[in-house]
Amino acid sequence: MDFKTLEAVLWIDRLGSFRAAAEALHMTQPAVSVRISQLETALDARVFYREPKSVTLTPVGMTLVHYAKQILELRDELVETIKGHQEASGIIRIAAIETIAQTWISDLLMEIRHKYPNLTVDLEIAISDEISRKITKGMVDVGFFLGPVNSPKMIESELCRYETALVGEGSLSFQNADKLDLGQVPSISIVTMSRNTIPHSAIRNFLAREGIVHHRVDTMSSIPSILTITLRGEGLALLPYAVMREYLASGKLRVFETGMKLPVLRCVAGRLINHGSPVIEDIVSIAERVSASIT
């Protein structure tokens, strides 16, 4: 029995599988299985019930988890005491969607840097589905994405909401200046965020519901690229207001009303329900404050 084995037990309990725990620990699944087998031999008792689609703790396993948490917490406290300080150190893995990357993530990173100078941040930009999946697999410590997804493995805290708008280049005009009838205008390109995101689904569902088939819906993961194309007059874009306020204020972009019910994007902070890290919770609190300026 050693620290690595106890950590493996905790990760298996958190994530519900040997494979997910192996990924979180950067180990192979056979290596994790060997550790658990050796532990069960040493204890002369089973730690996990192994079913085809699930892994759950035995009563012995529940007792082991209780003590393992205390042992690992004492280990961390000992290391910090010997180092002579209580500052957070190591690596924190953060993932965020592109919209957040273009609005308030830099403010969050600056505050983390000032408050936790010994903490290294690994930031990944991805779509919401990928972020929530990586959190539940233990591959990301905290993620900021569109939700909630209501996963039983995660805590989700609502942060901010993004209103969206259909926009085009400032001088772009159609016959009816008050309301744009997408069914009547010639074929145009409508560009929005990655496939299967909320904005993409909203525009595709609207066109399908109205029986409009002659417009092309393009997707891009890069908001700056979408803005560049739209500013050149290459069609319309469905984007959050927060990423294009300056262009709307200057007249470089204009909003087009179509009668479509535009989506409101709800941003949440997600992390594993049993993560046990006060630093992660503090980062979520900072994110709540920083994102409060987004409307």
N, C-alpha and C positions, 0 to 999 in steps of 0.2 A: 504494500500500500504506500503510495507516494502522492505528492501534490497533483501531478499530471493525471493520475488515475481518478482522484477525487474530482478534479475539474471535468474529466470525461463523464463521470456520473451526473454531475450537475447539468452539463450541456445536453446529455441524452434526455434527462428529465424535462428540461426547458423546451427542447425542440421535437421530442417525440420519436426520434429515430437515430440509429447509430451513424448513418451516412451524413445526416445534417450536422451531428455533433463533430464528426471527423472534419467536415469542411470548416466549421467554426474554429476548430483547434489546429487547422492546417496539418492534419494527420491523414493517413489512409484509413479506410473503414476496417480492414483486417487488423491494423495496429490497435485501434480502439477496442475491437472485439476481443483481442488477446488480453488486453489490460483488464477488461471486465471479467473475463473467464478466470484469470489469475486471482483477481480480487475475490470472486465467489468461492474459489478453491481455498483461499486463505481464511475466509469467514465461515466456510463450510455451510453456506446458505446462498440461495438465489437472491439477487438484487433486483432483477427485472423479470417481468412476465413478457415473453417474446411471442407476439401474435403475427400472422402474415402481414397485417397492415398497421400494426401499432406496437409500441413498447411502453409498458407501464411499470411503476414501482411495485414491488412486493412490500409487505409490512417491514421486513428487514431493510429494504431499500429506502423506505420513508425515514426510518431511524437514521440510516447512514447519511441521507441528504441533510437532515437536521444538524448533525455533527460536522459534516463536511463543510457546510456554510460557515460554521463557527471557526473551524480550523483554518480555512482559507482567509477569512477576515482577520484572524490573529496573525497569520503569515504576512498579509499586506501591511498590517499595523506595525509589525516588527521591522519589516524592510524600510518603511517610511521613518520609523524612529531612529534606526541605525544611520540612515542617510542624513539625519539631522534636520529634516524639514517635513512639513505636511502638505506641500504643494503637489497638485496633480501632475503626473508625468506619464509618458508613454504616447500611444497613438489613439486618437478618437476618429472613428470612421463615420463620415456624414455623407448623406446622399440628398439631393434636392432636384426638383423639376426645373426646367429651363426658365419658366416664368419667374420663379423665386431667384434663380441665378441672375436674372436681369433686373431685379428690383432691390431686395434687401439682404441677400446672402453676404455681400461684402461687408455690410455693417455688422452682421453677426460675427463674421470671422475676425474683424478688428477687435470686437469686445472680448472674444475668446482669447485672442492673442495677448491682450492687456491683462486679463484676469488670470490666465493660466499660461504663463510664459514658457513653462516646461512641457507643455502639451503640444504634440504634433498632430495636425489635422490632415486627414486624407479626405478630400472632397471629390465626390462623383456626381455628375449630372446625368440623369436618366429619366425615363417616363415613370409615371406613378405605379403601374403594375409591377415593373421591375424592382422599384424601390421597396414596396411592401413585401414582395417575395424575398428579397435579400434580407430584410429585417427578420422575418420569421425563420430564416435559415441561419441567423447569427452572423451574416456576412457584412452587415451594416449596424452600427451602434444606435444611430438615430437618423431618421429620414423625414424630410419635409415634402409632402406630396398631396395630391387631390384625394379627398376622402369624405367621410370615413369609409373604411372597408369592413369594419366590425369583425376583425379577426380575433378569435379567442386567445391567441398567443401575444397580442399586442395591446399596449395602452395607446390611445389616440387622444391628443389634445387639440381642439380647434384653435387655429391661429388667426387667419385673415380670410377675406373673401375678395375675389377679383370679378368686377363687372366686365363684360365683353362688348365689343362693337364690331360691325362690319364696316370697313373703311376702304377708301381708295385714294389715289393721288389727288391733291387739292384742286386741280383744274379739271379733273375728270367729271363729265356731266352726262346725264341721260335726259330723255324727253320730259319725264315728270320729275321736277326738282324736289318735290315734297316727299314722294315715296317711290322707291325703286321696285318695279315689278320684274323680278328675275325671269318670269315666264315670257316676257315680251321683248327683252333686250337681246341683242345678238350674242352668240357664244362668247363667253369670257372665261378666264381662269380665276378660280377662287382658291386661294391658298390659305392653309391653316396649319395647326400643329400636328404632331405625329399621328399616324393612323391609330384609330381606336381610342384616342383621347376624347375628352368631353366635347371640345370645340369641333373636332372632326366629325364625331357622331351627330352633333346638332345640325351642322350644315347638310350632311348627307341625308339625314332623316327628313329635314325640311324639303329638300329638293324632291325626294322620293314621294313624300306626302302630297306635294303640289303637282306631281307628274312632270317635273322639269328634268329633261334628260340631256339638253344640249350644252350644259356648262361642265367644264372640267374642274374637279376638286383635287388640287395638289397638296401634298403634305411635306413639311420640313421640320426637323428637330431643332433648327437654329432660328431663334426669333430675329436676330440681326439680319439674317439672310432674307427672311420673309419681309421685313421692313424695307430692305434695299430694293427688292423686286417691286414691291408695292409703290414705293416712292418714285420709281421709274415709269409708273403708269401701266405696269403689266398686270392689270386685273385688280381684283378685290382681295382683302384679307380679313379673316375673323380672328381677332386677338384681344387680350385683356387691355383695358384702358391704361393700366398702370405702366405698360411698356411703351406707350406711344403718346403720352400726354404732351410732351414738348412739340411733337410733330403736329398734333391737333391744335395746340395753342398758336403755333406759327402759321397755320394754314397749309402746311405741306401735305397733310392728310385731312380728309373730311369724312364724316360719318354718313352712311347711307341707311335709311330706314326701309325695311322690306316687309314688315308685318311679322317677321319671324320672331318667336320667343327666344331671346338670346340667353345662353347659359350663364349662370353665376358659378364661378369656380371656388370651391371651399378647400382651403389649405389646412392640413393637419400635421402635427408632429407625432410620429410613431416610433415606438421602441418596444423591445420585448418586455412582457409583463413582469418577468422575474430577473431583470437585468441587474439590480442591486447596486447601481452606481449613482451616488449623489452628484457626481460631475455631469452625467447625462441629464439628470433632472434639472440641474442648474442651467445647462445649455438650452433646454426646452424653455425655461423661464425667461432667459435672455431673448430667445426667439419670439416669445409671446409679446415682449415689450417692443422689440425692434420692428416686428411686423405690424404693430398696432397702427402705424402711420399709413398703411396701405388701405385704400378705400376703393 
